[in-house]
Every structure is written in structure tokens, then in C-alpha cells.
């Protein structure tokens, strides 16, 4: 596979995970899953084995990207246009916690410009990776 092919696949994946909506329950369990994966990666990162540090950093980077995509899709679910401006607030600890609580408890709009209400028959991994039921 060429470097261009890899770039196009990664770009397509990133575009897909930032689109759509995520309801409160899916958001909560997805955040718990990200925290669990991040904790495991952190344990690998602080271990004394040097060969575990690079995979741990890759896992943390992928977890951070997914965390931002979850935040973006939850903002879109409540009808707020998401952009990078909101992301910078997530790096301020107290505002990050308040935003997480707001997104967790705020009721979703019905249908909005970001799409229809997410169906309840999606599995956890369908919601986490933003797969649509066909």
C-alpha cells in the first residue's frame, strides 16, 4: 500500500468519526471506554519496558482523537455547531469537567441539521466507531 493510500484511508476515517450524532448513553459508555483504554496505555507508558512506550503513545494519541470526536458528535446531537474553538476549552481542566457534565446531562434535540436522532438499536461499537446500520 502506498503512502497516499494510507493517507486517504486515515483521512476518510477521521472525516467519518467526526460526523453524525451521539446520544447521552452512548456518550457516557464511550467516555468510560476511552478512560479505560487511556489508563491501560498510561500503565504501559510508565512501565520500565522501553518497547512498550511507543505503542502506548500511539494508543494515547488514538484515544485523544476519539475523545475529541465523541465530544464533537455529542455537541452535534444537542444542536450546537462544533468547531475547533470548543476543543481548546477541553484542555482547561475545570472547563473540561463542566463541559463533560453538560454534555452528559443535556437533552438532545429531535432532528437537527446534523441528522436524525440516533437509533436505540445501535451497538456500543457501532456508536463508538460511528458505523451506520444498513
N, C-alpha and C positions, 0 to 999 in steps of 0.2 A: 504494500500500500504506500502510495506516495505521501509526501508531506502535505501536499494540497488536499488530498483525500482525507487525511486525518483532520486537518483544519476545518474542512467543510462539515465533517461529521460532528465535531465538537461544537462548531457554530450552530448547526441545526439543533443539537441537543439543548444548548443554552437558550436558544430562542424559544424552544418548546416549553422548558420548565418555568419560564417567566411569564407565560401566558395562561389565561384561564382564572378560575376561582377556586377557593379552598374554604370549606365551611369550618365552624368552630371545633367540632370534634376531630376532624381530620388534622386541623392545625395543631391541636393540643398533642395528639399522639405522634405527629410528625416531629414536633419540637422535642418531645421526650426521646424519640428515636435518635435524633441528631445529638442530643446531650449524651446519650449512652455511647454512641459511636465516638464522639469527641472525647469522652472520658477514657475509653479504651485507647484511643490514639495518644492521649496525653500520658497514660501509663507507659505506652511503648516509647514515647519520646523521652521520658525521664529515666528509662531503663539504662543499664550500663552497656548494653549490646549496641555497638555502633551500626550494625547492619539493619537495625530496626528503626533508626531515626529517619531515614529518607522515606520509607513507606508511611511512617506516622505523619510526617509533614504533608505528604500527598493526601492522606486521609483527612487531615485537618483542613486543607485547602478545599477539597471537595465538599466537606461538611459545611464550611463557611459559605460556599456558593449556594448550596441547597438551603441553608438557613435564610439567606437573602431572598431566594426565590419563594420560599414559604411566606416570608413577610410580604413580598410583593403581591402574591396571589391572594393573601388574606386582605390586604388593602383593597384590591380589586373586588373582592367579594362584598365589602361594605360600601362600595361605590366611590372610593377615593382614587383618583388618578395617581398611580405610583410613578415616581421617578427617582433619580439618584439623590435628590435633595433629602428624601426621607431616610435613605440609607446612612447618611453621615450622622444622623441623630442616634443611630443604633450603636455607635462607638462611644457614646457618653453613657456611663453605667446607669445612673438613676433614670435618665430619659428612656434608655433601652428597656428597663424593667417596667416603667409606666406604659410604654408603648406595647409591650408584650401583654400586659394585663388588659389594656384597652382592646387589643385585637382578639384576645381570648373571650371577652365578655360582650363585645358589641354585636348586636343583632345584624344579620346580613340583610341586604336589600333583596327584593324579589328579583326580577330580571333587570339587568342594567346593561350599560354599553360594553361591558366586559364579557357578557354571555349569560346564558340561563343559569338558574340556581343549580349547584352541583347535585347530582342524584345521590340518593342514600344507598344505592346498591353497589357503589364502588368499593373495592377492597382497599386496604391500607396502602399497599404498594402501588395500586393504580392512582390513588390520590397523591402519594408521595412523589412519584415519578411523572405525574401529570399525563397518564395514559387515558385515552378516551375509550369508553366501551363502544364497540361497533355493533 
